[in-house]
């Protein structure tokens, strides 16, 4: 080969290498805003034959990604995924509790505290005229607003838990897609590398899939000597090795306050997240899935627990007072809420007065019963049956029922000195409960009072030592029961520790305000954490972009230099071709 041939070959190699470099620079500029794309470099090296340079060649197209920065970013992605999810859900939770006014004792807001305050206000108005049907109706409506809000808030909490459970299932689907993509890219990268092709773009795609996976759940990973990216849970359960190991999860069909997750239990309300049959739920400590698990199993149940404590204490306090009173006209029958049978053991003390009165509250018959004389509910019911005009029994639902048999007559009870398990006779059996239900999910106003077919028990049965048939024994004008209801709400009630709120003593508005403040505080903290995690993730992403991303100014300058280089190589080839032509002409004339 002549020296001109060698020179032309060298020039062509330079031209070819420059073309590749121009192509890479153009791709860099075009993908500058492509998420996950890293700057590529066409690495060139000299071709040497027998110690003599014979041109230039492109040895490969690579990108330089700082592995420590990438690992930090992957961790930040997990933290941000968890913070974002927690922030969104707690914002929704806070909205369930209604808006607060400048003072929780006012009735201008819509929070639980405001709704309870409105009930207190209605009772205050009723106390001035206890016999007013319209004021009684207002008080019942105000109490119904409280119980309805408790029910609706409870329902909203369980809806959020159900949403979290459904979101876990959706996130697991996304995780499996990422795992499969990483596994597929592992195979492609090895194939391209074996064929001597660049794998830089495929590695970018794999890193993007890794980051997306990390936002869903925390993972650990490393790259093997063969180029495989292997992914594991934080506790070492393989997710991607020689193949992808998909997660398995089935969302619950329905979610109530009693639906819980118990690891390894066949009766668990929520299933575990498994990989190859291994439950990894507890291994997920960050990312969107982790936040969803915590919300579903801890944060939201804690909120439910607080509501239940409020509902239980409200029912207990209100019913303790309502069982001291009687409606005017008295109800035809009173049916308890406590579940009993005729054989249920009974250990009461003191005396209870049970009377039959007409619609005007005039006495028809009565009897004072010494509870210590009876050891079973059946025996007690038999004694009550001896009162003229009274029928008592344990009904098919297991509740004590006392009815007036005469047309137009009703039953009235004064608990007197009775005590059964620390409660008065009527309260123990729940014979004149105003509130039904045992939790925020099922609390309500007694249906006959809510519908208006029965009146509020604002009167009391005369407690005089003896009563005379035909005399009035029920006075609807007394404010005793109404004032007692008001005192039960505004006085000091002992609230047990619930859902992160410590045991406390205070009014119902105080406790409701504490619940609202507790949720607001959690929402505020979640927002602050989200902002902090977002800043951290953005910082790592910017650092990685600065290190491995495309610098358009630099690439534009490189492209300009490469164009000049290409032109120079082309000129060299043109010059060599001219020299060849001159040589051929000279040889032709020789």
Residue pairs with C-beta under 8 A, 6 or more apart in sequence:
1 9
4 576
4 579
4 580
4 583
6 54
7 572
7 576
8 573
8 576
8 577
8 580
9 54
9 55
10 53
10 54
10 55
10 56
11 569
11 572
11 573
11 576
12 55
12 573
13 47
13 54
13 55
13 56
13 57
14 55
14 56
14 565
14 569
14 572
15 566
15 569
15 570
15 573
16 58
17 42
17 44
17 56
17 57
17 58
18 562
18 565
18 566
18 569
19 566
20 42
20 58
20 61
21 42
21 44
21 58
21 558
21 562
22 559
22 562
22 563
22 566
23 42
24 40
24 41
24 42
24 61
25 555
25 558
25 559
25 562
26 559
27 40
28 39
28 40
28 550
28 555
29 550
29 552
29 555
29 556
29 559
31 37
31 550
32 549
32 550
32 552
32 555
35 208
36 204
36 205
36 207
36 208
36 211
37 204
37 549
37 550
38 63
38 64
38 65
38 200
38 204
38 548
38 549
38 550
39 63
39 64
39 548
39 549
39 550
39 551
39 555
40 61
40 62
40 63
40 198
40 200
40 201
41 61
41 62
41 63
41 64
42 58
42 60
42 61
43 58
43 59
43 60
43 61
43 62
44 56
44 57
44 58
44 59
45 56
45 57
45 59
46 53
46 55
46 56
46 57
47 53
47 54
47 55
47 56
47 57
48 54
60 198
61 198
61 200
62 198
62 200
63 200
63 203
63 204
63 548
64 547
64 548
65 203
65 207
65 544
65 547
65 548
66 544
66 547
66 548
69 540
69 543
69 544
69 547
70 207
70 544
72 540
73 211
73 537
73 540
73 541
73 544
74 210
74 211
74 214
74 219
74 221
75 214
75 218
75 286
76 533
76 536
76 537
76 540
76 541
77 211
77 212
77 214
77 215
77 287
77 537
78 214
78 215
78 217
78 218
78 219
78 286
78 287
78 290
79 286
79 533
79 536
79 537
80 215
80 530
80 533
80 534
80 536
80 537
81 214
81 215
81 216
81 217
81 286
81 287
81 288
81 291
82 286
82 287
82 288
82 290
82 291
82 533
83 291
83 526
83 529
83 530
83 532
83 533
83 534
84 288
84 530
84 533
84 534
85 167
85 288
85 291
85 292
85 295
86 291
86 294
86 295
86 299
86 526
86 529
86 530
87 523
87 526
87 527
87 529
87 530
89 160
89 164
89 291
89 295
89 299
89 300
90 299
90 519
90 522
90 523
90 526
90 527
91 523
91 526
91 527
92 160
93 156
93 157
93 160
93 299
93 300
93 303
93 519
93 522
93 523
94 519
94 520
94 523
96 152
96 153
96 156
96 157
96 160
97 111
97 112
97 153
97 515
97 516
97 519
97 520
98 109
98 110
98 111
98 112
98 114
98 115
98 149
98 516
99 109
99 110
99 111
100 109
100 111
100 113
100 114
100 513
100 516
100 520
101 108
101 109
101 111
101 114
102 108
104 111
104 113
104 114
104 117
104 509
104 512
104 513
104 516
105 113
105 117
105 509
106 114
106 117
107 114
107 117
107 118
107 121
108 114
111 512
111 513
111 516
112 146
112 149
112 150
112 153
112 310
112 512
112 515
112 516
113 509
113 510
113 512
113 513
113 516
115 142
115 145
115 146
115 149
115 512
116 146
116 489
116 508
116 509
116 512
117 509
118 142
118 145
119 139
119 142
119 143
119 145
119 146
119 489
120 486
120 489
120 490
120 509
121 142
122 135
122 138
122 139
122 141
122 142
122 143
123 139
123 142
123 482
123 485
123 486
123 489
124 486
125 135
125 138
125 139
126 132
126 135
126 136
126 138
126 139
126 458
126 482
127 479
127 482
127 483
127 486
128 135
128 479
129 135
130 136
130 458
130 459
130 476
130 477
130 478
130 479
130 481
130 482
131 328
131 458
131 476
131 477
133 455
136 455
136 456
136 458
137 452
139 456
139 482
140 445
140 449
140 450
140 456
143 318
143 434
143 435
143 445
144 444
144 445
144 450
146 314
147 311
147 435
147 437
147 443
147 444
147 445
148 444
150 307
150 310
150 311
150 314
150 440
150 443
151 440
151 441
151 442
151 443
151 444
153 307
153 440
154 257
154 304
154 307
154 308
154 311
154 439
154 440
154 441
155 441
157 257
157 300
157 303
157 304
157 307
158 255
158 256
158 257
158 304
158 441
160 295
160 300
161 255
161 259
161 295
161 296
161 300
161 301
162 252
162 254
162 255
164 292
164 293
164 295
164 296
164 300
165 251
165 252
165 255
165 270
165 292
165 296
166 251
167 288
167 292
168 249
168 251
168 273
168 289
168 292
168 293
168 296
169 249
169 250
169 251
171 216
171 217
171 288
171 289
171 292
172 247
172 248
172 249
172 273
172 289
174 212
174 216
175 213
175 216
175 217
175 247
175 289
176 244
176 246
176 247
178 209
178 210
178 212
178 213
178 216
179 213
179 231
179 239
179 240
179 244
179 245
179 246
179 247
180 244
180 246
181 205
181 206
181 209
182 206
182 209
182 210
182 213
182 229
182 231
182 240
182 244
183 240
183 243
183 244
185 202
185 203
185 205
185 206
185 209
185 229
186 206
186 227
186 228
186 229
186 240
188 199
188 202
189 199
189 202
189 203
189 206
189 227
190 226
190 227
190 228
192 198
192 199
192 202
193 199
193 227
199 227
206 229
210 219
210 221
210 229
210 231
213 219
213 231
214 287
215 287
215 288
216 287
216 288
216 289
217 233
217 284
217 286
217 287
217 288
217 289
217 290
218 233
218 234
218 284
218 285
218 286
218 287
218 290
219 231
219 232
219 233
219 234
219 239
220 231
220 232
220 233
220 234
220 236
221 229
221 230
221 231
221 232
222 229
222 230
223 229
223 230
224 230
228 241
228 242
229 240
230 238
230 240
230 241
231 238
231 239
231 240
232 238
232 239
233 239
233 275
233 280
233 283
233 284
234 283
234 284
234 285
235 280
235 283
237 275
237 278
237 280
237 283
238 245
238 275
239 245
239 247
239 275
245 275
245 276
246 275
247 273
247 274
247 275
247 280
248 273
248 274
248 275
249 271
249 272
249 273
249 274
250 271
252 259
252 269
252 270
252 271
255 269
256 441
257 301
257 304
257 308
257 439
257 441
258 269
259 269
259 270
260 268
260 269
260 270
260 297
260 301
261 268
261 269
261 270
261 272
261 281
261 293
261 296
261 297
262 268
262 269
263 272
263 279
263 281
263 282
264 272
264 279
270 296
270 297
272 279
272 280
272 281
273 279
273 280
273 281
273 284
273 289
274 280
281 293
284 290
284 293
299 522
301 499
302 498
302 499
302 500
303 499
303 519
304 440
304 499
305 498
305 499
306 498
306 499
306 500
306 501
306 515
306 518
307 439
307 440
307 515
308 439
308 440
308 441
308 498
309 495
309 496
309 498
309 499
309 501
309 511
310 440
310 495
310 508
310 511
310 512
310 515
311 437
311 438
311 439
311 440
311 443
312 438
312 439
313 493
313 495
313 508
313 511
314 435
314 443
314 508
315 433
315 435
315 436
315 437
315 438
315 443
317 488
317 489
317 493
317 508
318 434
318 435
318 485
318 488
318 489
319 427
319 430
319 432
319 433
319 434
319 435
320 423
320 424
320 427
320 488
321 434
321 481
321 484
321 485
321 488
322 432
322 433
322 434
322 435
322 457
322 481
322 485
323 413
323 415
323 424
323 426
323 427
323 430
323 431
323 432
323 433
323 457
324 414
324 415
324 424
324 426
324 427
324 457
324 460
324 481
324 484
325 432
325 456
325 457
325 458
325 459
325 460
325 480
325 481
326 412
326 413
326 414
326 432
326 457
326 459
326 460
326 461
326 474
327 410
327 454
327 455
327 456
327 457
327 458
327 459
328 361
328 455
328 458
328 459
328 474
328 475
328 476
329 357
329 358
329 359
329 360
329 361
329 410
329 455
330 357
330 359
330 361
330 404
330 409
330 410
330 411
330 412
330 474
331 410
331 411
331 448
331 454
332 403
332 404
332 409
332 410
332 411
333 401
333 402
333 403
333 404
333 411
334 401
334 402
334 403
334 411
334 413
334 426
334 431
334 432
335 395
335 399
335 400
335 401
335 402
335 431
336 399
336 400
336 401
336 429
336 430
336 431
337 399
337 429
337 430
337 433
337 436
338 399
338 400
338 428
338 429
338 430
339 397
339 398
339 399
340 377
340 394
340 398
340 399
340 400
340 429
341 377
341 378
341 394
341 398
342 376
342 377
342 378
342 381
342 394
343 376
343 377
343 378
344 376
344 377
344 378
345 375
345 376
346 371
346 374
346 375
346 376
346 377
346 379
346 380
346 420
347 375
347 420
347 421
348 371
348 372
348 374
348 380
348 418
348 419
348 420
348 425
348 428
349 371
349 372
349 417
349 418
349 419
349 420
350 370
350 371
350 372
350 416
350 417
350 418
350 419
351 368
351 369
351 370
351 371
351 416
351 417
351 418
352 368
352 369
352 371
352 413
352 414
352 415
352 416
352 418
352 424
352 425
352 426
353 366
353 367
353 368
353 369
353 413
353 414
353 416
353 461
353 463
354 366
354 367
354 369
354 384
354 387
354 390
354 402
354 411
354 412
354 413
355 363
355 364
355 365
355 366
355 367
355 411
355 412
355 413
355 414
355 461
355 467
355 473
356 363
356 364
356 365
356 366
356 387
356 388
356 389
356 390
356 404
356 406
356 409
356 410
356 411
356 412
357 363
357 364
357 409
357 410
357 412
357 461
357 473
357 474
358 364
358 408
358 409
358 410
359 408
359 409
359 410
360 472
361 459
361 472
361 473
361 474
361 475
361 476
362 470
362 471
362 472
362 473
363 462
363 467
363 468
363 469
363 470
363 471
363 472
363 473
364 388
364 389
364 404
364 406
364 409
364 469
365 387
365 388
365 389
365 390
365 469
366 387
366 467
366 473
367 386
367 387
368 416
369 380
369 383
369 384
371 380
371 418
371 419
371 420
371 425
373 383
374 380
374 383
377 394
377 400
378 394
381 392
381 393
381 394
381 400
382 392
384 390
384 392
384 402
385 391
385 392
385 393
389 404
389 405
389 406
389 409
390 402
390 403
390 404
390 405
390 411
391 402
391 403
391 404
391 405
392 400
392 401
392 402
392 403
393 400
393 401
394 400
394 401
395 401
399 429
399 430
400 429
400 431
402 411
402 413
402 431
403 411
404 410
404 411
412 461
412 473
412 474
413 425
413 426
413 431
413 432
413 461
414 460
414 461
414 462
414 463
415 424
415 425
415 426
415 427
416 463
418 424
418 425
420 428
421 428
425 431
426 432
432 457
433 446
434 445
434 446
434 449
434 456
434 457
435 443
435 444
435 445
435 446
436 442
436 443
436 444
436 445
436 446
436 447
437 443
437 444
444 450
446 454
448 454
449 455
449 456
457 481
458 476
458 478
458 479
458 481
458 482
459 474
459 475
459 476
459 478
459 481
460 474
460 475
460 478
460 480
460 481
461 473
461 474
462 473
462 474
467 473
489 507
489 508
489 509
490 507
490 508
490 509
491 507
492 505
492 506
492 507
493 505
493 506
493 507
493 508
493 511
494 503
494 505
495 501
495 503
495 504
495 505
495 506
495 511
496 503
497 503
499 518
500 518
501 514
501 515
501 518
504 510
504 511
504 514
506 514
